Amino acid sequence: MDTLTPAARSERMARVRNKDTTPELRVRRLVSSMGYRYRLHYKKVPGHPDLAFPGRSKAVFVHGCFWHRHPDPACPLARLPKSRLDFWLPKLEGNRARDLRKERELKELGWDVHVVWECQLRDEESLREDLRLFLDGPAT
């Protein structure tokens, strides 16, 4: 059972952002500190990647583990809500399906795609190395 009233839940959910989230801002600061320059929410390609590197044809998406259904079973942030599963399951699975579709469309256009999961921000050094390998590595 939800501990909030429907009006309070609605207000809380309305505050959830889809751009400039805390994880996205942290990744942007990290990538900038590494010396890379990027375009934000690049509208010239499918999915409007959170960070796009047009010269390299590389895109980075920063996904919240809950909202995008992180498939890692060890991720504590990817839990399902306890109530209203009839609402949440289709919504969250729809997000996941859309993510996969946009990733496929980008790859068909010759772009490389990397997803940073919210839980990966706990180990910034490992994330830094992953991003460096992705951005400096050869196109796949």
N, C-alpha and C positions, 0 to 999 in steps of 0.2 A: 504494500500500500504506500502511496506517495505521502510524504510528510508535509508537503506544501499544498496550499489550495490551488485550484486550477489557475486563478489569476496570478498568484505568486509564481507558479511554475512557468506560466507564459512570459511573465516579465523576466525571469531568470534566463529562459531560453532565448529571448530576444536580445540579450546582452552578448551572446556567443558570436564572436567575430569570424568572418571567413577570410579576411585579409589582415595583415599586420598583427598576427597573433604573437604571443610571447615566444613560442618556439621558433616561429619564422624570423622574428627580430633577432633572436640569438644566433641563428644560422647566418643571417645577413651580416651581422657584426663579425662573426668568425671568418666568413669568406672574404670580407673586406680587409680584415687584418692580415689575411694571407696574401693580399695584393691583387686579387682578382676583381674585375669589374663586370657588372652584369646589368641586365634589364629586369625590371620588376613586372610581374604579371603580364608578360609579353603577349600581346593580343594578335600577333601575326601567325601564331601557331595554335593548334588545338590544345585545349586544356588550360591555356594561359598559365604557364609554369610560374611558380613562386619566384624562381630565379632562372633567367635564361641567359645563355652565353652564345649569341647568334654567330659570332665568328668561329666558334668551336662546334656549333650545332649540338650543344649540350643543354639539358634542362634539369633543374632540381626542383622537386616537389617536397614540401615540408608537411607531413601528415600527422595529425593528432591520432594517437593510437585508438582512442574510443571512436571518434567520428569516421575513421577510415578502416576500421576493423583490422588492426595489426594482426597478421596471421601467426605471429610467434606465440606459442602457447605459454611461454615463460613471461610474457609481458603482463605486468600487473595493471596496466592502464587500459587494456583492451577488454575489460569485463563488460558484460551485458547488464542493462538495468534489471531490477527485480520486478518492476511493474510495467504494465502496458506493452508486453512483448509483441502483441499483435500490431502495435504501431511501430515500435523501435526496430524489430528485425527487418521488415521490408525497407525501412528508411536507411538503415546502416548498410544493408546488403546492396541497396541501390547506389549508395556512395561508392562502395567497393567496385561494383560493376562499371560505374562511370569512370573511375580511376583507371581501371584496366583498359577500357575502351580508348581513353585519351592517350594512354601510354602507347598502345598499339598504333594509333593514328600518327603519333609523333615519330615512332620508329619507321613507319612506312614512308615518312618524309625525309628519312635519313638522320634523324636526331637520336642522340643517346640520352637515356633517361636514368636519373638516380633519385631514389626516394629516401629522404631522411625521416625517420620515425621519431616522434616526440621522446620516447624512452632512450634513444641514442644520445640525447643531450646530456645524460648523466655522466658520460665518459667523453669529455670534450677532446682530449688528445687522440683518442681512437677515431672520433668523428673527423677531426682535422686531417688525419692520415687518409681516411676513406675518401674525403672530398678531394684531397690533393691527387690521389691516385686516379680518381674519376676524371678530374678536370685536366690533368696533365697527360693522362693515358691516351692511347690511340683510340680512334673511333671504332666502335664495334659494328 
